[in-house]
């Protein structure tokens, strides 16, 4: 691996002379006027790390939205399957005079409560797993990690919101096309 790297030298400054050493290394020029050395000091590494982390919120947002869309699609399908098992119940509700808007609201609340409860459990388990990973693997290696960061948790809130919203819209559409009389006649309840 080292054979493939460009030539490099490690320079250790004498105690108290680091700033002077860094200044000299940065000021050294080749015959054609280019910098003779590329100095990898704390300031360079900090700036490079900050530059590489600039796009992290954008990447985190993209990943979260992508996951939220997939989860919304899957939960919508699951909610439609669950709704199909309750068609008789909603047919009777409509037949006895319940408003479609009220039933849609009921379904939306159910979907929201389930999605939010799942999110809470997921965030709790995720924080627990991350804390254990930090204690078992990262801290012994001297790697520091801030476990409780509000930004990723806030981004992940898009998952239950989108999931519940898409499910409620799909269920409202399905409920809107329902004919209670046909359901009652088909099931032999009338």
C-alpha positions in Angstrom: 0.0 0.0 0.0 2.8 2.4 0.9 4.5 1.8 -2.5 1.5 3.3 -4.2 1.4 6.5 -2.1 3.3 9.5 -3.3 6.5 10.2 -1.3 5.9 11.8 2.0 7.9 12.9 5.1 6.7 13.1 8.7 8.0 16.3 10.4 7.8 16.6 14.1 8.5 20.1 15.4 10.5 20.7 18.5 8.4 21.6 21.6 7.1 25.1 21.3 8.2 25.5 17.7 5.2 23.9 15.8 3.8 27.2 14.5 7.2 28.2 13.2 7.7 24.8 11.6 4.3 24.9 9.9 4.9 28.4 8.7 8.3 27.4 7.1 6.8 24.2 5.5 3.9 26.2 4.0 6.3 28.9 2.8 8.8 26.5 1.1 8.7 26.7 -2.7 10.1 24.7 -5.5 12.2 26.2 -8.3 9.1 26.9 -10.4 7.4 28.6 -7.5 5.0 25.9 -6.5 4.6 24.8 -2.8 7.3 22.3 -1.9 5.2 20.6 0.7 1.6 19.9 1.3 1.2 20.2 5.1 -1.3 17.9 6.8 -1.7 19.5 10.1 -4.7 19.8 12.5 -6.1 22.8 10.8 -5.9 21.2 7.4 -7.6 18.0 8.6 -10.3 19.9 10.4 -11.1 22.0 7.3 -11.1 18.9 5.1 -13.4 17.1 7.5 -15.8 20.0 7.7 -15.8 20.3 3.9 -16.6 16.6 3.6 -19.4 16.9 6.1 -21.1 19.9 4.3 -23.3 17.6 2.2 -24.2 15.2 5.1 -27.6 17.0 5.8 -28.5 16.8 2.2 -27.5 13.1 1.9 -29.4 12.4 5.2 -32.5 14.1 3.9 -32.4 12.3 0.6 -32.0 8.9 2.3 -34.8 9.7 4.8 -37.2 10.8 2.0 -36.3 7.7 0.0 -37.0 5.4 3.0 -40.1 7.3 3.8 -41.5 6.8 0.3 -40.8 3.1 0.4 -42.3 2.7 3.9 -45.3 4.8 2.9 -45.9 2.5 -0.1 -45.6 -0.7 2.0 -47.8 0.6 4.8 -50.4 1.8 2.4 -50.6 -1.7 0.9 -50.8 -3.2 4.4 -53.5 -0.7 5.4 -55.5 -1.5 2.2 -55.3 -5.2 3.0 -56.4 -4.4 6.6 -59.2 -2.3 5.2 -60.3 -5.1 2.9 -60.8 -7.3 5.9 -63.1 -4.6 7.4 -65.2 -3.8 4.3 -68.3 -5.2 5.9 -67.8 -3.0 9.0 -67.5 0.2 6.9 -70.3 -0.8 4.6 -72.6 -1.1 7.6 -71.4 2.3 9.0 -72.2 3.9 5.7 -75.6 2.1 5.4 -76.7 3.4 8.8 -75.8 7.0 8.0 -72.2 7.6 9.1 -70.6 10.3 7.0 -67.7 9.2 4.7 -65.6 12.2 6.1 -66.0 10.9 9.6 -64.9 7.4 8.6 -61.9 8.7 6.7 -61.0 10.7 9.8 -61.3 7.6 11.9 -59.0 5.6 9.5 -56.5 8.5 9.3 -56.3 8.6 13.1 -55.8 4.8 13.3 -53.0 5.0 10.6 -51.4 8.0 12.4 -51.4 6.4 15.8 -49.9 3.1 14.5 -47.3 4.9 12.4 -46.3 7.2 15.3 -46.2 4.4 17.8 -44.0 2.4 15.4 -41.7 5.4 15.0 -41.3 5.9 18.7 -40.4 2.2 19.2 -38.0 2.4 16.2 -36.3 5.5 17.5 -36.0 4.0 21.0 -34.5 0.7 19.7 -32.2 2.7 17.3 -30.9 4.9 20.1 -30.4 1.8 22.4 -28.6 -0.1 19.6 -26.4 2.9 18.8 -25.6 3.4 22.5 -24.5 -0.2 22.8 -22.5 0.0 19.5 -20.8 3.0 20.9 -19.9 1.4 24.2 -18.8 -1.9 22.8 -17.0 -0.9 19.6 -16.3 2.8 19.3 -15.3 4.0 22.7 -12.6 1.2 23.2 -11.0 2.4 19.9 -11.2 6.1 21.0 -13.9 7.1 18.5 -16.3 9.6 20.0 -19.9 9.6 18.9 -22.8 11.8 20.0 -25.7 9.4 20.1 -28.6 11.7 20.7 -28.6 14.1 17.7 -32.0 15.8 17.1 -31.5 16.3 13.3 -31.6 12.6 12.2 -34.5 12.0 14.7 -36.3 15.0 13.2 -35.6 13.8 9.6 -36.9 10.3 10.6 -40.2 11.9 11.6 -41.0 12.2 7.9 -41.4 8.4 7.8 -44.6 8.1 10.0 -46.0 11.4 8.7 -45.7 10.4 5.0 -46.8 6.9 5.8 -49.9 7.9 7.6 -50.8 10.6 5.1 -50.4 8.3 2.0 -52.3 5.6 3.8 -55.2 7.9 4.8 -55.4 9.2 1.2 -55.5 5.7 -0.3 -58.1 4.6 2.3 -60.2 7.7 1.7 -60.2 7.0 -2.1 -61.2 3.4 -1.5 -63.9 4.4 1.0 -65.2 7.0 -1.5 -65.8 4.4 -4.1 -67.5 2.0 -1.7 -71.2 1.2 -2.3 -72.7 0.1 1.1 -75.8 -1.4 -0.4 -73.8 -3.6 -2.7 -71.6 -4.8 0.2 -74.6 -5.6 2.4 -76.4 -7.5 -0.5 -73.2 -9.4 -1.5 -72.5 -10.5 2.1 -76.1 -11.5 2.7 -76.5 -9.0 5.6 -79.5 -7.2 4.2 
